[in-house]
Amino acid sequence: MKKNNGLSFATLDISSLNQILELERYTGHYAWPLHSYEMAFRKNWSVLGVFNDTHLLGVVVYHIVFEQCTLLNIFSTKTALNRGVASGLISWMVTDATNKGCDTVFLEVRSNNLAAVNLYQKFGFEIVNTRISYYRYNKQEYDAYEMALHLFTEL
């Protein structure tokens, strides 16, 4: 486990699955289903947790293929909102991507998730495409923003 600003970061494995699902449950229909996490662990994607003492506060899932990193899922618990947990997870992912020679980090986010869009933009992510009415929940439609962060690696 590595510490940063009083938070501890650790790679999670399949034994953490029930804890992850329990914590993410509050996000309702936006939560990742069980099979998505099972696939993440099966494919050895990076699944990182952030802890305060022994309490899991947030999770990020991403994968790196050649020089591209894709953020697949990120959440923090309700009690951890606005406490730097998501920022810490994004920082960790970007550092890992940079260290592994990535030149770009990609993600997709619902256009109505303004807090997330603003957070990503603070990190330098830019909207590169909009998928109109991509998400559909409870008879409502939301656009999806595809965002990219270009990393500057030395040649």
C-alpha positions as CSV (number, residue, x, y, z in Angstrom):
1,M,0.0,0.0,0.0
2,K,1.3,3.5,-0.9
3,K,0.2,6.5,1.1
4,N,-0.7,10.0,-0.2
5,N,-2.3,12.8,1.8
6,G,-3.4,10.4,4.5
7,L,-5.0,8.1,2.0
8,S,-3.6,4.6,1.2
9,F,-3.7,3.2,-2.4
10,A,-3.6,-0.5,-3.1
11,T,-4.2,-2.8,-6.1
12,L,-7.4,-4.8,-5.5
13,D,-8.1,-8.4,-6.5
14,I,-11.1,-10.6,-6.9
15,S,-11.3,-11.1,-3.1
16,S,-12.4,-7.4,-2.9
17,L,-15.3,-7.8,-5.2
18,N,-18.1,-8.0,-2.6
19,Q,-16.7,-4.9,-0.8
20,I,-16.5,-3.0,-4.1
21,L,-20.1,-3.9,-5.1
22,E,-21.5,-3.0,-1.7
23,L,-19.8,0.4,-1.8
24,E,-20.9,1.3,-5.3
25,R,-24.5,0.2,-4.7
26,Y,-25.5,3.8,-3.7
27,T,-24.9,5.0,-7.3
28,G,-28.0,3.0,-8.3
29,H,-28.6,2.3,-12.0
30,Y,-25.2,3.9,-12.8
31,A,-23.3,1.2,-10.8
32,W,-21.2,-1.3,-12.7
33,P,-22.7,-4.8,-12.6
34,L,-21.0,-7.8,-11.2
35,H,-20.0,-9.2,-14.5
36,S,-18.1,-6.1,-15.5
37,Y,-15.9,-6.3,-12.4
38,E,-15.4,-10.1,-13.0
39,M,-14.2,-9.3,-16.5
40,A,-11.9,-6.6,-15.2
41,F,-10.2,-9.0,-12.8
42,R,-10.1,-11.8,-15.4
43,K,-8.5,-9.6,-18.0
44,N,-6.0,-8.2,-15.4
45,W,-7.1,-4.6,-15.9
46,S,-5.9,-2.3,-13.2
47,V,-8.3,-2.1,-10.2
48,L,-7.1,0.3,-7.6
49,G,-8.7,1.2,-4.3
50,V,-8.2,4.1,-2.0
51,F,-8.4,3.6,1.8
52,N,-8.7,5.7,4.9
53,D,-7.3,3.3,7.5
54,T,-8.9,0.0,6.5
55,H,-12.1,1.5,4.9
56,L,-12.4,1.4,1.2
57,L,-13.4,4.9,-0.1
58,G,-13.2,4.6,-3.8
59,V,-12.2,2.5,-6.8
60,V,-10.8,3.2,-10.3
61,V,-10.7,0.6,-13.1
62,Y,-8.6,1.3,-16.1
63,H,-6.6,-0.6,-18.7
64,I,-3.5,0.1,-20.7
65,V,-3.0,-1.1,-24.3
66,F,0.2,-0.1,-25.9
67,E,0.4,3.7,-25.5
68,Q,-3.3,4.3,-24.6
69,C,-4.9,4.2,-21.2
70,T,-8.7,4.0,-20.9
71,L,-10.5,4.9,-17.7
72,L,-13.4,2.4,-17.5
73,N,-15.0,3.2,-14.1
74,I,-14.4,5.4,-11.1
75,F,-16.4,6.0,-8.0
76,S,-16.0,7.2,-4.4
77,T,-18.4,6.5,-1.6
78,K,-20.9,9.2,-0.6
79,T,-19.0,9.9,2.5
80,A,-15.8,10.5,0.5
81,L,-17.3,12.9,-2.0
82,N,-15.4,16.2,-2.2
83,R,-12.5,14.8,-0.1
84,G,-10.0,14.3,-2.8
85,V,-10.6,10.6,-3.2
86,A,-11.5,10.7,-6.9
87,S,-8.6,13.2,-7.6
88,G,-6.2,10.9,-5.9
89,L,-7.4,7.9,-8.0
90,I,-7.1,9.9,-11.2
91,S,-3.7,11.1,-10.2
92,W,-2.5,7.6,-9.5
93,M,-3.9,6.4,-12.9
94,V,-2.3,9.2,-14.9
95,T,1.0,8.6,-13.1
96,D,0.8,4.9,-13.9
97,A,-0.1,5.6,-17.5
98,T,2.8,8.0,-17.9
99,N,5.3,5.6,-16.3
100,K,4.1,2.9,-18.7
101,G,4.7,5.1,-21.7
102,C,1.2,6.1,-22.6
103,D,0.6,9.2,-24.6
104,T,-3.2,9.5,-24.1
105,V,-5.8,8.7,-21.4
106,F,-9.4,8.3,-22.7
107,L,-12.7,8.2,-20.8
108,E,-16.4,8.5,-21.4
109,V,-18.8,10.3,-19.1
110,R,-22.5,11.2,-19.0
111,S,-22.9,14.9,-20.0
112,N,-25.2,15.5,-17.0
113,N,-22.5,14.4,-14.5
114,L,-21.2,17.9,-14.2
115,A,-19.1,17.2,-11.1
116,A,-17.2,14.5,-13.0
117,V,-16.8,16.6,-16.2
118,N,-15.5,19.5,-14.2
119,L,-13.0,17.2,-12.3
120,Y,-11.7,15.7,-15.5
121,Q,-11.3,19.2,-17.0
122,K,-9.3,20.3,-14.0
123,F,-6.9,17.4,-14.9
124,G,-6.7,18.7,-18.4
125,F,-9.1,16.3,-20.1
126,E,-10.8,17.8,-23.2
127,I,-14.1,16.8,-24.8
128,V,-13.1,15.3,-28.2
129,N,-16.5,13.8,-29.2
130,T,-20.2,13.8,-28.1
131,R,-22.4,10.8,-28.5
132,I,-25.9,12.1,-28.7
133,S,-28.5,10.3,-26.5
134,Y,-26.0,7.5,-25.9
135,Y,-27.2,6.7,-22.3
136,R,-30.8,5.8,-21.7
137,Y,-32.1,5.4,-18.1
138,N,-35.7,5.5,-17.0
139,K,-37.0,6.9,-20.3
140,Q,-34.4,9.7,-20.1
141,E,-31.5,10.2,-22.6
142,Y,-28.1,11.7,-21.9
143,D,-25.3,12.5,-24.2
144,A,-21.9,10.8,-23.6
145,Y,-18.8,12.9,-23.7
146,E,-15.6,11.2,-24.9
147,M,-12.7,13.0,-23.3
148,A,-9.0,12.7,-23.7
149,L,-5.9,13.8,-21.8
150,H,-2.7,14.0,-23.8
151,L,0.3,13.1,-21.8
152,F,3.7,14.5,-22.7
153,T,6.3,11.8,-22.6
154,E,9.9,12.3,-23.5
155,L,11.1,10.7,-26.7
